[in-house]
């Protein structure tokens, strides 16, 4: 029994290494080599470094934000039904590749493979749920007695997202799907400790048909990222997870 577990662990590690991306940053629908310091991807089971990639510098984050702004000008006009179909296609692709994403998640977080599979499944559920409800996303019509009024739901613009280390893929789906569904573009900073599945998710969205520049991923230390862009003209909103630092 113990030998069988060891063999499965070895097989999972081998497959995860085969899936390692060429870079941990994603800008304009392609892997992007950052100009920051080297960022190590560590096998949490052994502590060994399996990959080193340049992190994003502030200049790289600037480029990602500019890319998102340019893409927003056209993505905002994509009908909600089309955005929903795009998310549904991404959900199907992710479901088909559950094992591959679970291998990456296990290597990156140290979770048991079965738990990583569950995390992928909840990510699929999020994409499918948001992709379904946004197709009924519309404003309201009001009778004003002799005239009428209506509301129109408009996207905010470029959204920032900051991901945690412990549920990287699951949380990325939770944050990315609603932003895209509502017609926003996004710059998402994945955790420097567990970046692999988030970058792989960006590549999957490209395959699902997401236009260039709509989703950008940057990886780096906590000091590198989105704080300098927290202005109304740069990022309209930021999604993050509570922490002592955030609450303080």
C-alpha positions as CSV (number, residue, x, y, z in Angstrom):
1,X,0.0,0.0,0.0
2,X,2.7,2.4,0.9
3,X,4.7,1.5,-2.2
4,X,1.6,2.2,-4.3
5,X,1.3,5.7,-2.7
6,X,4.9,6.5,-3.4
7,X,4.5,5.4,-7.1
8,X,1.5,7.6,-7.5
9,X,3.3,10.6,-6.0
10,X,6.3,10.0,-8.3
11,X,4.0,9.8,-11.3
12,X,2.2,13.0,-10.3
13,X,5.5,14.8,-9.9
14,X,6.7,13.7,-13.3
15,X,3.5,14.8,-15.1
16,X,3.6,18.2,-13.3
17,X,7.1,18.8,-14.4
18,X,6.1,18.1,-18.0
19,X,3.4,20.8,-17.7
20,X,5.6,23.5,-16.3
21,X,5.1,26.8,-18.2
22,X,7.9,28.7,-19.9
23,X,7.2,31.7,-17.7
24,X,5.1,32.7,-14.7
25,X,3.8,35.9,-16.3
26,X,1.1,36.2,-18.9
27,X,0.5,39.4,-20.9
28,X,-1.3,40.0,-24.2
29,X,-2.3,36.3,-24.4
30,X,1.2,34.9,-24.3
31,X,3.8,33.9,-21.8
32,X,5.8,37.0,-20.8
33,X,9.4,37.0,-19.4
34,X,9.5,39.4,-16.5
35,X,12.4,41.7,-15.8
36,X,12.3,41.2,-12.0
37,X,14.3,38.9,-9.7
38,X,14.3,35.1,-10.1
39,X,11.2,33.4,-8.6
40,X,11.6,29.8,-7.5
41,X,8.9,27.2,-7.9
42,X,9.4,24.7,-5.1
43,X,8.2,21.1,-4.8
44,X,6.4,21.3,-1.5
45,X,6.9,17.6,-0.8
46,X,10.7,17.7,-1.0
47,X,11.6,21.4,-0.8
48,X,13.6,21.1,-4.1
49,X,13.4,23.9,-6.7
50,X,11.8,22.6,-9.9
51,X,11.7,25.8,-11.9
52,X,13.1,29.4,-11.7
53,X,11.4,32.2,-13.6
54,X,11.9,36.0,-13.6
55,X,9.2,37.7,-11.6
56,X,7.3,40.7,-12.7
57,X,8.8,44.1,-12.0
58,X,6.8,47.3,-11.6
59,X,7.5,48.0,-15.3
60,X,6.0,44.7,-16.2
61,X,2.9,45.4,-14.1
62,X,2.6,48.7,-15.9
63,X,2.7,46.9,-19.3
64,X,0.0,44.4,-18.1
65,X,-2.3,47.3,-16.9
66,X,-1.8,49.1,-20.2
67,X,-2.6,45.9,-22.1
68,X,-5.8,45.5,-20.1
69,X,-6.9,49.1,-20.8
70,X,-6.4,48.6,-24.5
71,X,-8.3,45.3,-24.6
72,X,-11.2,46.8,-22.5
73,X,-12.1,49.2,-25.3
74,X,-13.4,46.4,-27.4
75,X,-14.1,43.6,-24.9
76,X,-16.7,45.8,-23.1
77,X,-18.9,45.7,-26.2
78,X,-18.9,41.9,-26.4
79,X,-22.5,40.8,-25.7
80,X,-23.1,39.2,-22.3
81,X,-24.3,36.0,-24.0
82,X,-21.0,35.7,-25.9
83,X,-19.0,36.3,-22.7
84,X,-21.1,33.6,-21.0
85,X,-20.4,31.1,-23.8
86,X,-16.7,31.8,-23.5
87,X,-16.8,31.0,-19.8
88,X,-18.7,27.8,-20.4
89,X,-16.2,26.7,-23.0
90,X,-13.4,27.4,-20.5
91,X,-15.2,25.4,-17.9
92,X,-15.4,22.4,-20.3
93,X,-11.7,22.6,-21.1
94,X,-10.8,22.8,-17.5
95,X,-13.0,19.8,-16.6
96,X,-11.4,17.8,-19.4
97,X,-7.9,18.6,-18.0
98,X,-8.7,18.0,-14.4
99,X,-5.9,15.6,-13.9
100,X,-3.3,17.9,-15.4
101,X,-4.3,20.9,-13.3
102,X,-4.5,18.7,-10.2
103,X,-0.9,17.6,-10.8
104,X,0.3,21.2,-11.0
105,X,-1.7,22.1,-7.9
106,X,-0.3,19.2,-5.9
107,X,3.3,20.1,-6.9
108,X,2.8,23.8,-6.1
109,X,0.8,23.6,-2.8
110,X,1.7,20.2,-1.4
111,X,-1.9,19.0,-1.2
112,X,-2.9,15.4,-1.8
113,X,-3.8,14.8,-5.4
114,X,-7.5,14.0,-4.5
115,X,-7.9,17.3,-2.8
116,X,-6.3,19.1,-5.8
117,X,-8.9,17.4,-8.0
118,X,-11.7,18.7,-5.8
119,X,-10.2,22.2,-6.1
120,X,-10.2,22.0,-9.9
121,X,-13.8,20.8,-9.7
122,X,-15.0,23.8,-7.7
123,X,-13.2,26.0,-10.2
124,X,-15.1,24.3,-13.0
125,X,-18.3,24.9,-11.1
126,X,-17.6,28.6,-10.7
127,X,-16.9,29.1,-14.4
128,X,-20.0,27.2,-15.3
129,X,-22.3,29.0,-12.9
130,X,-21.1,32.5,-13.8
131,X,-21.1,31.6,-17.5
132,X,-24.7,30.5,-17.2
133,X,-26.2,33.4,-15.2
134,X,-24.5,36.2,-17.1
135,X,-26.4,35.3,-20.3
136,X,-29.4,36.8,-18.5
137,X,-27.4,39.9,-17.4
138,X,-29.4,43.0,-18.4
139,X,-30.8,46.2,-17.1
140,X,-34.4,47.1,-16.2
141,X,-37.3,48.9,-17.8
142,X,-39.6,51.3,-15.9
143,X,-43.0,52.7,-16.8
144,X,-42.9,56.4,-15.8
145,X,-46.5,57.2,-16.9
146,X,-46.4,58.5,-20.4
147,X,-42.7,57.9,-20.8
148,X,-40.3,55.2,-19.7
149,X,-36.8,54.8,-18.3
150,X,-34.4,52.0,-18.4
151,X,-31.1,51.0,-16.7
152,X,-28.1,49.6,-18.5
153,X,-25.4,47.5,-16.7
154,X,-22.0,48.7,-17.7
155,X,-18.6,47.2,-17.0
156,X,-16.3,49.1,-14.6
157,X,-13.1,48.9,-16.6
158,X,-9.8,47.3,-15.6
159,X,-10.0,45.2,-12.4
160,X,-7.1,44.1,-10.2
161,X,-7.1,40.7,-8.5
162,X,-4.7,39.3,-5.8
163,X,-4.7,35.6,-5.3
164,X,-3.8,33.6,-2.1
165,X,-1.3,30.8,-1.8
166,X,-3.5,28.1,-0.4
167,X,-6.3,27.7,-3.1
168,X,-4.7,29.3,-6.1
169,X,-6.7,27.8,-8.9
170,X,-10.0,27.8,-7.1
171,X,-9.7,31.4,-6.0
172,X,-8.5,32.5,-9.5
173,X,-11.7,31.1,-11.0
174,X,-13.8,32.8,-8.3
175,X,-12.2,36.2,-9.0
176,X,-11.6,36.1,-12.8
177,X,-15.0,34.7,-13.9
178,X,-17.2,37.4,-12.5
179,X,-14.9,40.2,-13.8
180,X,-14.8,38.8,-17.3
181,X,-18.5,38.0,-17.3
182,X,-19.4,41.6,-16.6
183,X,-17.1,42.8,-19.5
184,X,-14.1,44.0,-17.5
185,X,-10.5,43.3,-18.3
186,X,-8.2,42.1,-15.5
187,X,-4.7,42.1,-14.1
188,X,-4.3,39.3,-11.6
189,X,-1.4,38.9,-9.3
190,X,-1.0,35.2,-8.4
191,X,0.8,34.2,-5.2
192,X,4.6,34.0,-5.6
193,X,4.4,30.7,-3.6
194,X,1.9,28.9,-5.9
195,X,1.7,30.5,-9.4
196,X,1.6,27.5,-11.6
197,X,-2.1,26.7,-12.0
198,X,-3.1,30.4,-12.4
199,X,-0.7,30.9,-15.4
200,X,-2.0,27.6,-16.9
201,X,-5.6,28.9,-16.5
202,X,-4.7,32.0,-18.5
203,X,-3.5,29.9,-21.3
204,X,-6.7,27.8,-21.1
205,X,-8.8,31.0,-21.4
206,X,-6.9,31.9,-24.6
207,X,-7.8,28.5,-26.0
208,X,-11.4,29.2,-25.1
209,X,-11.4,32.3,-27.2
210,X,-10.6,35.2,-24.8
211,X,-9.2,38.1,-26.7
212,X,-5.7,39.3,-26.2
213,X,-5.0,41.6,-23.3
214,X,-8.3,40.9,-21.4
215,X,-6.6,38.7,-18.8
216,X,-3.1,39.3,-17.7
217,X,-1.2,37.4,-14.9
218,X,1.8,38.8,-13.0
219,X,3.9,36.9,-10.5
220,X,6.3,38.4,-7.9
221,X,6.9,39.2,-4.3
222,X,4.2,41.0,-2.3
223,X,5.9,44.4,-2.8
224,X,5.6,44.0,-6.6
225,X,2.2,44.3,-8.1
226,X,-0.8,46.5,-8.0
227,X,-0.5,49.0,-5.1
228,X,0.9,51.8,-7.4
229,X,-2.2,51.4,-9.7
230,X,-4.8,51.9,-7.1
231,X,-6.2,55.0,-8.7
232,X,-9.5,55.6,-10.5
233,X,-7.8,56.0,-13.8
234,X,-5.8,52.8,-13.5
235,X,-7.8,50.1,-11.6
236,X,-11.5,50.6,-11.0
237,X,-11.7,47.8,-8.4
238,X,-9.4,45.3,-6.6
239,X,-10.4,41.9,-5.4
240,X,-8.2,40.5,-2.6
241,X,-8.4,38.1,0.3
242,X,-8.4,39.3,3.9
243,X,-5.2,39.3,5.9
244,X,-3.6,40.9,8.8
245,X,-1.8,43.3,6.4
246,X,-5.0,44.1,4.5
247,X,-7.0,44.6,7.7
248,X,-4.3,46.7,9.3
